[in-house]
Amino acid sequence: MRTPLTTAAEKTRLETTIHATSGTKALLTQLAVLPEAAPVSCLLDIPYSNNQPEGCAAQHVNWKGSKVTRTSFRGKGSRVLRFSVNNNEGAFDADYTGFLGFSKTKCGIDFVNASIDGRLALSLADYEADYEIMYQHKRINGKQTASITQFYRTKGTGGDLGNNKKDLVYLMIQGLDQIDFGDLDMDFCLERVVVGIMPATTEDHTACAAWDKDLGY
């Protein structure tokens, strides 16, 4: 099995302060930044596929949709977004595996490629460092072309942005000033990221998740 993106040998830690939306509490955490070279998928020998891999269970990801994300902060070449995971599966109280899907239709092919080739750095944050970016994969399929990022959430013992109804997570994306969006709107692209979850696992499910749902609509 290949190692996750954020092994000690591969990741860089940067310390940043993000203020919660209410403005009453500062969020101080370490954000894991992707390395320059993206690894390949565990299920395939390459980080992309143009056909659904064999052995994928049908609809094994619980997709939360593409309207659960809002922009919280803007920087030159960066954005901090906040997305929610509804608590209908007890996600707030347990470890889980999550997925972030960006489509070529909404973001453009350069963004999709950049999220795989290392030009974009994605990090997840909460009041505690409960989230870890693990794997990435690119589905090549015409208008359904998309990138999938898999992350792991470990339930911490301290404060959490969520409540008993939903889990809340900050997503930082850096390197956006290097991306050619063409005629597409960058903020619309980012806020239409599709979020999904499944029971906690450290195995790479990005290839199957990439074909589990069509994101190009």
N, C-alpha and C positions, 0 to 999 in steps of 0.2 A: 504494500500500500504506500502511495506517495504521501509525503508529509504535507500538512496544511500550509497556507501562505504565511502564517504568522508564527513560524518556529523561531526560536531565539536567534538562530544563525541567519535568518532571512529578513527579519523585520526591523524597522527603525521606529523608535518611540519618540513622540513629541508631546510636550505638555502644553495644554491649552485651557483657557477658561472660557466657558460658554454660559451665558446667563439664561436661565429658564424664561419661558415666555411671560410669566407673571412679573418678572423683573425683581422678585424678592429674594431669590436664592441663586448663588453662583454654582455652576456645575464645573468642578475641577476634576479632570480625568486625563488619562493617557490615551491617545488615539493611535491605533495601529495603522501605519502607512504601508501600502503595498510596496514590495520591492520592484526594482526596475524591470526585471524579467518575470512574466507571469508563468506559473507552472502549468503542466499539462494535467488533464483529467485523470482520475483514478480508473475510470471505466474505459477510457480510450488512451491510445498512445499519443494523441494530439489534443489540443485544447479546443477543438471545434468538430462539428459533425454536420453532414448534409443528409443524413437519414436517421430515423429514430433507432437508437441502439437496441440490441436484443436484450430481453430480460427485464425491461422496464414495466413496472406495474402501472396499470391504467389509472390516471387521476390520483396519484399517490400524494400529491401536494394539495393542501387546503389553501387555495388562493383567496386572498382578502380583497383583491381588486386593485384598481389604479387611482382611487380617489381618497386615499387614506394619508396622503403626504402633503405637507405645506412647507413653504420656505420660511425659515426663522431668521437667518442672517445672510448677508451678502458681502463678499469681498472681491478684490480684483483677482479673477481667475479661480474663485472658490465660492461654494455655497454650503450653508448648513441647513439641512432639512430636518423636519420631524415627522415621523410616521407612526401610525398606531396599529396594534395587533389586537383585535377584539378578543375578549376573554371567554369565548364560547367553548374553548378546549382547555381551559385552565392555564393558558400560556403565562399569565402574570405570576403564578405560583410555582412554576416548574421550569426545568431546563427544556429547551426546544431548539430545533434546527430551522433556520429561516432562509428565504431566497429573495433576491432583488432582481427584477427583470426589466431591462431597457430595450425597447424595440427600435429597429431601423426606421420604421414608419414615423415615429414621433421624435426620434433623436438624430437620425442620419447615420450613415454607415461609418463615418469617421469616429463618432462617439462610441459606437458599438466596438469598433476595432481598438480604440484607445483604452477602453475599459478592460481589454484583454492583454494588450501589448505593453502596459505599464505606464503609458502617458498620463493616465488618470489614477489618482490615489484615493481610495475609499476607506473611511474609518467610521466606526460606530461608537457611540458614547452614551452613558447614563451617569447618574450620580456615582456609581461604582463602575469599574472596568469589567462589566459582565458580558461583553460581546466581543467575538473574535471572527474576523474575516478568514475564511478557510480555503475555498476553491472558486474557480471561475471557468466558464465554458461559453463558447459561441455556437449558436445554431445558424447554419447557412441554408436559407430556404426562401429565397425571393422576398416578398413583402413580410414574411414571418421571421426574417432574420432578426436575431436578438442576442443579447448577452445575459448570462445568468451568473449572479454572485451568491455563493452559499456562505452563511454565517452560523455561528453557534452561540446560543445564549445560555449562560450559567446563572441560575438564580442566586443572587447575593444575599447577604445577611443584613445589609445596611439599607440606606435610602434608595428609593426607586421612583422614577418619573411617573410610572403607571398608577392605576388604582384597581379596585376590584372588578372593574368592567373592561379594562384594556391595558395593554403594555404600551408604553411610549418610548421611542428610541430616537436619538439624534444621529443623522447621517451626514458626515462631512465629505465633500468631494472637492479635490484640488486638481489643478491643471486644466481647468475649463477654458482658459485663455489660449490654449494650444489646439483647440478643437474647431474644425470647420463644420458649423451647423447648417451652412447653406441658407435656404429660405426658412428654415425651421426656427421656432422660438426656444431658446435654451431653457428658460424657466418652465415653460409648458412641458418640455421633455422631462425635466427632473421631477416635476410634481406628478407626472404620470407613470412613475416607476411602479411596477406591479409587485406587490408583496405577497409572499406565501410562506406557510410554515408546515412542518411535519414533526413527528415525534423525534426526540433528541437522538442524534447519531453523529459520529465523527467521520463516517465514510463519505466519500465523494458521490453526491447524487446530482451534480450539476447537469450532466449530459441528459439524464432522464428528465429532470425538471425542465430543461430547455425545450423538450418536445411534449411536455405534459399539458401545456396550454399555448394556444396561438396568441401572440401579443401584438400582431400587426393590424389590429382593427381600431 
